[in-house]
Amino acid sequence: MNQLKVVPFDGQLVTISRDVAEMIGREHGVILRTIRGFIKLLAQDNFVVSDFFLESNYKDQTGRTLPCYMLTLKGCHLVANKMTGEKGILFTAAYVTKFEEMEKKNHLPGIPLDNVQLTEKMLETTQELEDIKTNFKVLHEKIDNQITLDHGEQRLLQQLISKKVYDLALSNEHKRVLFAELYREIKDRFGVSSYKDVKRIELQRAISYIEAWIPRKRNLG
């Protein structure tokens, strides 16, 4: 993984979606789709989107102007909470460390607090953290129930469907019939217009359904 870059911008610290994508080894387009899904839900729930993500752009090697996003610490929290495994752990460790380093580097001396003020400040901070955790939990539940499969997950279902059909097909005509039947039954079972619209939270159930699928019996003669 490459080292994450964190820079000051408009009074807060941010990192860039391109750097996040490069660091965790994902396509930038995938990260953009994830962030846009977050932004849609944040706006619906009256969160201040700029507390999490700031729209920006960059020029590629051909000179084209392309979109990207700046992520605040809260934005990184959201993205990291959707990741699992080693990459998720390393990304979390990287952005937490880098944000702390930059906060210390850009920190201005504060007003000394007495013990009572310090205790009150600690209690306020603890409550704020608990509120943030609660909001994140609610937000992620909504995201899980709305975000559809990304390209890699769609491809996985497509491969499983093909394998199932090829394992069962008795002829080329039979293959055509089985493909149509399985795609139709997936749409009916998951209430979608295409297998690509299956919700991410339903991915494992869709995989199990395809693996256990048995076609209807019909007279092929």
ZISUL-V592601 format. One record per helix or strand of 2 or more residues. SS is the DSSP state (2 for helix, 1 for strand). FROM is the first residue (numbers start at 1). LEN is the number of residues. If there is no record, write none. Layout:
# ZISUL-V592601
SS;FROM;LEN  SS;FROM;LEN
This chain:
# ZISUL-V592601
1;7;3  1;12;5  2;17;8  2;28;17  2;49;3  1;53;7  1;65;7  2;73;9  2;85;21  2;115;30  2;151;18  2;172;19  2;195;3  2;200;13
